Amino acid sequence: MSIIGNINKLFDHRVRLGIMSILMVSEHADFKTLKELLGTTDGNLASHTKALEKAQYILVEKQFIGRKPNTRYSATKVGKTEFKKHIQAIENLIHQKKT
């Protein structure tokens, strides 16, 4: 396998990388929180969460809090595993370059 074999193209974009990073350290995060932490627009965040959901890397839960809709995201077991592989591949690449 090549040095970059486990680098996951789905995590190439900073927003998707950010979403997964947040969800790896938090049990869940809602849309508003992700939007604020990542400094992105509604549409941009929605398209990136949709890509991660399609890959089954995140779980999307829609609910109402009072009368307000709330969308909450959490990383799936598959998503966590793939993200860890991705980070390890980057670390291996960095380590490989140093030696």
N, C-alpha and C positions, 0 to 999 in steps of 0.2 A: 504494500500500500504506500502511496506517496505521502510525503510529509504533511500535505494539506488535505489528506483523504477524509478526515472527520470534520473539516470545516463545513458548516451547514449554510448553504446559500440563503435559507430563509431568515437567518440572523444577520445577513449582510447590511441591512438598513438600520440606522441608528435608533429609529423609533421601535422597531421590533426587538432589537437588542435591549433597549431600555425597558420595554414592557416585560420581557422575560426576566431581566435583572431585578426589577421591582417585585415581580411575583415569586422569585426564588427566595426573597428575604421576608416576604409578607404572605400571610395565608391567603389574602385576597386584596383587591383594590377596586374601587369603583371608577367609572368613566371620568368623572370630574377630577379625581385624584391623579389618575394617569395623565390626563390632559395638562393639569397644572405642573406636575413633576417633569413632564417631557417637553413642555412648551410647544405644543402642537395644536392644530385646528381640529374641530370636531370631525370633519370629513377625512382628514389625514389619519387620525387615530382610529376611526371606524374602519377604514380600509385595511390598516395594519392588523387590527384585532381580528378582522374577518379572515385574513390570510393565516394567522396563527390558529384560529378556531378550525378552519378547514383542514389544517394539518393535524388537528387534534392535540395541539400543544397547550391550548388553554380551554377552560370551561367557561361558558358565558351564562350567567344567571340574571334573568330579568324579573324584577319585582316592583312593588309599589311601597313606598314609605309614606304613609299618610295618603295623600292624593298624588304625590310626585313619583314618576317612574324612576327607577334606579337600576343601572346595569352594573353588575359586579363580575369581576374576572378572577380566575385562579388558575395556576399552572397544573396541568395533569401530570400523572406519573410519567407518561411518555415524553411530555414536554420537558420535564425536569431532567430526565435521562439524556435527551438529545441536547439540551442546553449545556449540561455538564460535559458531554463529549466535545461539544463545540469549543468551550472554554479550555479544556484540556488540549485540544488540537492547537489552539493559538499559543498556549503555554509551551507546548512541545516545539512549535515553530520558532518561537523566541529563543528557547534554550538551544535549539539546533544552530541558529544563527550566531550565538555567542561563542560556540566551540569551534 
